[in-house]
Amino acid sequence: MARMKFLCDADRCIECNACVTACKNEHEVPWGINRRRVVTINDGLPGERSVSMACMHCTDAPCAAVCPVDCFYTTDDAVVLHSKDTCIGCGYCFYACPFGAPQYPKVGNFGTRGKMDKCTYCAGGPEADMTEAEYVKYGSNRLAEGKLPLCAEMCSTKSLLAGDGDIIAEIYKERVVTRGYGSGAWGWRTAYGEAVTV
Amino acid sequence: MNMKTLAQRLAAVVGVVTMLGFVSINFAPSAQAQQINPTAQSVTEDSLFEALQGDQMVEGRVSIPDGLSSGLIKPGNASWASTHSGLVRNLSIAAVVGAIVVLALFYMIRGKIMVDGKLSGIRILRFTAIERFAHWLMAGSFIILAITGLNLVVGRTLILPWLGEGAFSTLTVWGKVAHNYVGWAFMLGLILSFLVWVSHNIPNKVDAEWVAQGGGLLKKGVHPPAKKFNAGQKVIFWATTLGGAALSFTGFMMLFPMLAGTQADWQFYQLIHGIVAGGLSFIIIAHIYIGSIGMEGAFDAMGSGEVDLNWAKEHHSLWVEEVQGKADPASSASKGTQPAE
């Protein structure tokens, strides 16, 4: 099985936010929830770089380790998913996540959070693949259709790459060698314990 | 003054010449122009991590309205996660299991602490209805909070396997709701208890004597003098007051995260909440023990509010003198059903 990963080539990202929009549209993500976002570092300064960030589907995911109800699971493709039926909306995964991936709808009094929502790598949830129930809770399941995450698939500069970790790392390395520079595979060291070195 | 100006001018001239030199070098061979690295100044993840010293977050600008999402990578969150599932979890387990083990040993060695003399049958009022209300409001809410809180720490290991994912989730959701709402009852009980008892809990010389004699807990027949509250009870009072205040404050901040500030603040409050809760649980388990199966006659104080005169004389001798000095001894004991002798 492939080990699915995201890689954002920040030297190509033009901060068009199309990945964010595509994600929202594909999964009918509610207002106020952002499964993916684009962060611009050194905005307006020389050497500014934008990075598209969502759940990185970590190896030994810290969210899963701290979840008090153990609602996370890792698929055969190494995609980190969770069950909204089990989630209690405690917010611990947000405390633990290095990428700010978990999002919560506000549902009640005090700071009560609803069921956590995050990037599913377009792989749905624990419900049967491509069912209405799965779509309502988690959005579409493109992986079950043999497709990759939409954010990466429609990226106009092919900055955001999704797919098997070894393959996208190879593509990135080739780019870095060809053009002579690269600002690094953002988040890889934190998510997978290894950086992409050329 | 002139010399300085001259030196500055010289430096400027040298600088301009040097720059021109570099520019001419760069522009001279046009074939090399395409090799100018456009990312010479670009930020790399490695250099940013280094600049941020590894544990701080890499932050930028986002165009979505949620300012909190501007953090790109927060490696420091791993330290919260490891402290939460390591230190805080272990301390909580150690507090509860440790308290039970210690008390079980104490019970086996010392046994139930009995009233040395016979029970007199005369009962005197120790805690008024308001005092008992404050105590039980705080006690009842604390037990609910402690159990629902502990469930978040060890429920996944202990309860989930035999309850199953669905049922355990339902239980924990209700636990969370209870924890969020019952917390307010606890805060009210805490304030009431503080108001009715603080004047009796100022440490004084009698406490030193009580501590020196081990509170009479260790040896049979030893009863150091004490006022309304002995030194041990004062420790419980202040632990509850200060610990409860810390729990209330950190809990309040977690209920209203937007008041608390940033994620780093939430993490800090959450860890303090867990550690204080563990420590206070240890003390409260000991308190429950000595107020119930650990000592004959102790429960009545908070149960009916009236205690046996001989129990009171043994454990709170100075307090008995105080209350009996105020009123005629016979009338103060007249609340009992049996006549005073």
Contacts between the chains, C-beta under 8 A, distances in Angstrom:
chain1	res1	chain2	res2	distance
A	11	B	39	6.4
A	11	B	42	7.1
A	15	B	63	7.9
A	17	B	63	6.5
A	20	B	64	7.6
A	32	B	66	7.6
A	34	B	64	5.7
A	34	B	66	6.9
A	34	B	69	6.3
A	37	B	62	5.5
A	37	B	64	5.9
A	37	B	69	5.3
A	38	B	62	6.9
A	38	B	63	7.2
A	39	B	59	7.7
A	39	B	60	4.1
A	39	B	61	7.0
A	39	B	62	5.5
A	39	B	69	7.8
A	39	B	70	6.3
A	39	B	71	7.8
A	39	B	72	4.3
A	40	B	60	4.8
A	40	B	61	4.7
A	40	B	62	7.6
A	41	B	43	5.2
A	41	B	48	7.1
A	41	B	58	6.8
A	41	B	59	7.7
A	41	B	60	4.1
A	41	B	72	6.8
A	42	B	43	5.4
A	42	B	60	7.5
A	43	B	60	6.4
A	43	B	61	4.3
A	46	B	41	4.7
A	47	B	39	7.1
A	47	B	41	3.8
A	47	B	42	4.1
A	47	B	43	5.4
A	48	B	43	7.7
A	49	B	42	6.0
A	49	B	43	5.2
A	50	B	60	7.8
A	51	B	60	7.6
A	51	B	72	5.9
A	53	B	72	5.8
A	53	B	73	7.8
A	62	B	77	6.9
A	62	B	78	6.2
A	62	B	81	4.6
A	65	B	81	6.2
A	65	B	85	5.9
A	66	B	81	5.2
A	66	B	84	5.8
A	66	B	85	5.8
A	67	B	156	7.5
A	68	B	151	7.6
A	68	B	152	4.4
A	68	B	153	7.5
A	68	B	155	6.4
A	68	B	156	5.6
A	68	B	172	6.5
A	69	B	155	7.6
A	69	B	156	6.5
A	69	B	160	7.2
A	69	B	165	7.5
A	69	B	168	6.3
A	69	B	169	5.1
A	69	B	172	5.3
A	70	B	156	5.1
A	70	B	160	6.1
A	70	B	165	7.2
A	71	B	165	7.8
A	71	B	169	7.3
A	83	B	165	7.4
A	85	B	166	6.9
A	85	B	169	6.9
A	86	B	165	5.4
A	86	B	166	7.2
A	86	B	169	4.3
A	87	B	169	7.6
A	88	B	169	6.4
A	88	B	172	5.1
A	88	B	173	4.8
A	88	B	176	5.4
A	89	B	176	7.7
A	90	B	152	6.9
A	90	B	176	6.4
A	91	B	257	7.9
A	91	B	266	7.8
A	92	B	84	7.3
A	94	B	263	7.5
A	95	B	77	6.6
A	95	B	80	5.5
A	95	B	81	7.3
A	95	B	84	7.5
A	95	B	263	6.9
A	95	B	266	6.5
A	95	B	267	5.4
A	95	B	270	6.7
A	96	B	77	5.6
A	96	B	78	7.6
A	96	B	80	6.5
A	96	B	81	4.0
A	96	B	84	7.7
A	97	B	74	7.8
A	97	B	77	6.4
A	98	B	73	5.7
A	98	B	74	4.9
A	98	B	75	5.7
A	98	B	77	5.0
A	98	B	78	6.7
A	99	B	72	7.6
A	99	B	73	6.4
A	99	B	74	7.5
A	100	B	68	7.6
A	100	B	69	5.7
A	100	B	71	5.5
A	100	B	72	7.9
A	100	B	74	7.0
A	109	B	180	7.8
A	110	B	180	5.7
A	110	B	255	4.1
A	110	B	256	6.6
A	111	B	254	6.9
A	111	B	255	5.3
A	111	B	256	5.7
A	111	B	257	4.8
A	111	B	258	7.3
A	112	B	180	6.7
A	180	B	35	8.0
A	180	B	37	6.5
A	181	B	37	5.9
A	181	B	38	7.6
A	181	B	39	4.2
A	181	B	42	7.2
A	182	B	44	8.0
A	183	B	39	6.8
A	183	B	42	5.3
A	183	B	43	6.2
A	183	B	44	4.4
A	183	B	45	6.5
A	184	B	44	5.0
A	184	B	45	3.8
A	184	B	46	5.9
A	185	B	45	7.5
A	186	B	45	5.2
A	186	B	72	7.2
A	186	B	73	7.0
A	187	B	45	7.7
A	187	B	72	7.8
A	187	B	73	5.5
A	189	B	45	7.2
A	189	B	49	7.6
A	190	B	73	5.6
A	190	B	75	5.3
A	195	B	45	7.4
A	195	B	46	7.2
